[in-house]
Amino acid sequence: MNGRIPWRSWRPRGIRWRLTFLYSALFTVTGGLLLGFTCFLAASGQGGATSGSGGSGDGPVPGGAVRADQMRRLLIEAGVAFAVMVVLSVALGWLMAGRVLVPLRTMTAAARRISADNLHERLAVTGPEDELKAMADTVDGVLARLEDAFEAQKLFVANASHELRTPLTLQQAVVDVTLADPDASVEALRAALLRVRAAGQEQERLIEALLTLARSQRGPERRELVDLAQVVQAWLPPAGVRVAARLEHAPVYGDPQLIERLVANLTDNAVRHNLPEDGWVRVWTGVDAAGRPGLRIANSGPVIPADRAAELFRPFRRLGAEDRVRKRDGLGLGMSIAAAVVAAHGGRVRAHPHPTGGLTVELALPPVTAVVTRC
């Protein structure tokens, strides 16, 4: 250290001071240029008038001396006035900067009041459509998305707790009933253990699905070239349901495990939520006109309201026939995991219910060339 105070430590830290200095600096520069230009014009006029005065040039020119004295006096008075105006510009700059920053201070105070407990509040800035209004509207949009995310997270935690509590309650009930019977036979004990084991396996599947969902939302850990047609071919439904497949080359640059889980969830969903008799599944893979690889799976099944199709991609949502809900057919995470995998790979997925029952799930992923260039 040389004992010097860094120049940056002298810089103003508040934006109000910065604006004040900026305004004052601009006034000083422009005022100085204007003053110099005025003096230059005055001096040029004085020189012309002096050279044009009468006389043989042998004696002194009293008029020139008077003009020189007037010029000096003008410079002194102009300098004093300029210094006064510089000081006045600092004061006016401070006041104007404060007026300009009033909406910003209001937004800052409102943003500090908003926390996780009152995300429903907004800045709600009114006024002209300027940059500050645009920034406030952007912040309000971010708050709205945060509120939706918090609500979705709370709902997800509540649903996950409920789904995990159900097998735990079943296990506890089976164990309590078995222990309450002192004369329980070996067959009864074995049956109780089998039920406890089944409930544990359901918990394991649910936890694995939750981990897969979290991993999908985090994004691909590695990317490789994968052909959707080959992945779908390996996960085609077994015998028992009519399958019509048209599998064309559909290269995808992504995480192979997540892509495989995506296909497995969609095909399993198409078979699981199908008609008990005369059910069918149609599968297509290929590249659309925009060069995007895609997958389309259609199946027969219960009637799903068109306005509720988007809810299928939310965790623990089961739509369709009432008996399907009562049977707890599936974990309710397959479609949400599929949507998370597609979003993590930069694609889009949509669900289109059929008027007569069933569903078509269609997804499109970015072209391989675009993904490789971006990576």
N, C-alpha and C positions, 0 to 999 in steps of 0.2 A: 504494500500500500504506500502511495506517495503523499498521503495526506490531503489529496484533492477530493472535493465533493463531486461525485459523478454528475454530469450535466443532466442526466435523466431524472435525478432527484429533484431538480428545480422545475420540472415540467408539472403543470397543473393536473391534479388527479380527477377533479370533478368535471363532468361534461359541460356544466354551466360556465366554469372558468375557461374551458377550452373554446367554447363558442364566443365568450366575451373577447378573449385574445384574438380569435380569428376575425371577428367583426372589427375590432380596433386596428388590427394589422392591415386589413383591407382598406379601411378608411385612411390610415396613415400613408400607405403606399399610393393610393389614388389621389389623396389630398396633396401629398408631396409632388407627385407628377403634375397635378393641375397648377400648383403654386410655381413650380419651376417653369412650366410652359408659359404662364402669365408673365413672369419676370423676363423670360426670353423675349416675348413679344414687346414688352415695355422697353427693354434695352434696345431692341432693334428699331423701334420707333424713335427713341431718343437719339440714336446714332444717325438716323436719316435726317432728323430735324436739325442736328448740330452741323452736319456737313452741308446742309442746304441753306444755312444762315448767311447773311450778307457780310461784306467786309473784304479787305484785301488779304486777310489771313496773317497780317504782321502783328496784330495786337491781340490781347486776350478776348475771349468770348464770354461775356457775363451770362448770357442766356444758357450756355452749356453748363456752367458751374451751378446755376440754379437747378437745372434739370438733374444733374448728378446728385445734388443734395436731396432733391425730391425722391430720386430713385433709392438712395440709401434709407431715407425715412420710410419709404413704402416697404422696403424689404424688412426693416425692423418691425414695423406694425404687422405686416403679413406673417412674420415668424411668430410673434406673440399670439396673434389670433389663431394661427395653426396649432400652436402648443395648447392653447385653451380648448380648441376643438378636439384635439387628441384626447385630453383628459375627459372632456364631455362625451366623447365616443365610447370611452371605457364604461362610464356610468350608464349610458343608453344601451350599450351592448349587454351589460349585466342585466338590466331590466328586460330587454327584449328576449334574451336567452331564457330568463325565468318564465316569461309568458309562453315561449315556445315549448318549454319542458313541462308545463302544467299537466297536459294530458298524459305525458310519460310518467310523471310522479303519481298520477291517479291510477294508472294501470299497474304500476309497481306495488302500490298499497293494496289494490284489489287482489293482485296475484299472491301477495304474502298472506292474505286472509284465507285463501283457498288452500285446503289440505285434502287428505284422503277422505275426511269425514264430510266434506261439503263440496265435492267435485261437481255438483249440479250448478253451482254458481258460475257466472260468466263475467267477463270484463264489461261487455255490453257498452262499448264506447260509441257515442253518437257524435255526429258532426259531418263535415265534408269528407268525401271519399279521397283522402290523402294517404300518404305513406303510413302515418301513425294509425289511421283507421284500418288500413290493410293489415298492419302488424297485429292490432288488437283482434281483428277477425281471425287471423291465423292462429293466435293463441287460444281463442275460443274454440276453434276447430280441434286443436290439440287436446284441450280439456275435455271436449265431447268424446274424442276417441279414448282418452284415458278413463273417463267414466264408464264407457262401454266395456273397456278391458277389465276394469275393477269389478264391475257387476258380473261379467262373464267368469272372472276368476272366482268370485264368491260362489256363484252358482255351481261352478265346476267342483270346488272343494266340498260344497254341501252334497252334491250328487255322488261324488266319489266316497264321501263318508257314509252315505246311505247304502251305496252298493257294497262297500266293504263290511258294513255292520250286518247286512242280511246273512251272509254265510257264517259270520261269527255268532250271531244269535241262534242260527240253526245248530251249529256245533255245540253251543252251550246247552241248548234244550235237549239235544240227543244225549249228551253226557249226563245231565241232571236226571233225565228219565231213566237212563240205564243204571245209574248209581242208586236211585231210589228203590230199585227192585233188588232185594237181597237174594232172591232165588232166580236171578237171571241165568239163563242157560248159555252154553257156549255159542249156540247159533244166534241168540239175541245179542250177545256181546260182539260177535263177528259182524252182524248186520249193523250194529251201532258204529263200530269202527269203520266199516265201509262208507257209511253216510258221512262220518266226520272226515274221512279221506276225500270224498267227493267235494265236500264243502271247501276243504283246503285247496284242492285243485282249482276250484272256481276262483278262490282268492288269488292263487298264483297266476292264473290267466288274466285276471283283472289287473294285477300289479304289473305284469309284463306288458299289457296293453297301455297302461298309463306311462310306463317308461318309454315305450315306443312313441307315444304321442309327444312326450317331452323332447325326445331325441329328434323327432320330425320337425317340431317347431324351432329347434336350435339350428337346423340346417344340415346339409350333407357334410359328413366328415371327410369323405374322399369321393372323387368322381372318376368314373370309367365309362367307356362306350358300351351301352347296353341296347339290345334289340327287344323292343316291347313284344314283338311277335313271338320270339323264343320264350320269353318269360310267361306270356299268356298260354302258350302251348303246354308248358309244364304245369300250369295251374288250371287247366280246363276241368270243368265239373265232371265227376265220374258218372257212370251209367245210372239211370234213374230219372234223368231230366233230358228233354230234347235240347240239343245244342247245335246251333248253326254258326259256324265260325268262318270268317274271311280274314285271314291273317296275312297282311302284307308287311314288307320291311318297314320298320319304324325305329330308326336309330335315336337313342337318347343318351345324353352325356350327363350322368348323375351317379348317385350312390346306389350300387347294385342291391344292397340289402333293403334300403328304403323303397326302391322301385319294386322289388319282389313283394314286400309287405303291402304296397299299394295295390298291386294286381291281386294278391291273395285276399285282401279284405273286400275288394269289389266283387270278385267272383264268388266268394263265400257269401256275401250279402245277397247276390243275385239268386243263389240257390237256396239259401236259408229262408228268405222271405218270398217264396214262390207259392204257386198253387199246389195243394197236396196231390192233385191229379191233373194230368195233361199240362203240366208246367213246361215252359220253354225258356231258353236263354239264347240270345244272339250277341255275338262278339265280333268286333271289327278293330283291326289295327292298321295303321297306314300313315301317310303324310298328306296333309291338306294342301289346298292351292297356295297357301302362304309359306309352305315348306315346314310347317310345324308337325312333329310326330304326335299322334293322338291315339286314344283308346276310347271305344264306345261299347258299353255293355247294356243291353236291354233285356228285360225279363217280364214275365207275367207275375201277377200277385194281387194283393189287396189294393183297393182304391185309396189313393193318397190325395188330399186336397192340393190343388195347384199352388195356393197361396201359402202353404206350409212346407213346400218342398225344400226351401233353403234351411229349414230347421233340422233336416236330416244330417247336415254337416256339423251340428253342434253336439258336444259330448253328452252321452246318456239320453239321447232323444230317440224314441221309438214311436213311429207313426204307422197307421194302418188299422187292421182289424183289432177289435177289443181283445179277442182271445190271444192275439200275438203279444199284447202287453201283459196279459195275465200270466202267460207262460214264461215271461222273461227270456224270450228267444234272443240270445246273444247278449253281449255286454253293453251295447249301445255306443261303442267307441270306434267301430270299423270305419264308418263314413267320415268321422272327424279326423281319424288318423290319415285316411286317404286325402282329405282336403289339406291337411298340414303338410304332407309329403309333396303334393302338387305345388303348394305355395312356396315351400322351401326350394323347389327347383325352378321357380319363376314362371309357373304355368297357371292355368285356370281350370276349374271344374264346375260343371253345372248338372243339375238334376231336372229331368222333365217327366212328370207323371203322365201316365196314359189315362185317357178318359174312362176306359173300360177296366182299368186296374193294371198295376205294374209300374215300372219305372225305367227310364233310360238315363244312364250316367255317362256323360261325355266330358273328356278332358283333353287338353292340348298343352304341350310342353314346348319350350323354345327350340328353334332349330339348332342342330349340333354346331354349325359354323358360328352362330351368334354366341353360344355358350363358350366355345373354345376361345373366341376372340376376346370375350369379356374376362375370362379367367387369365 
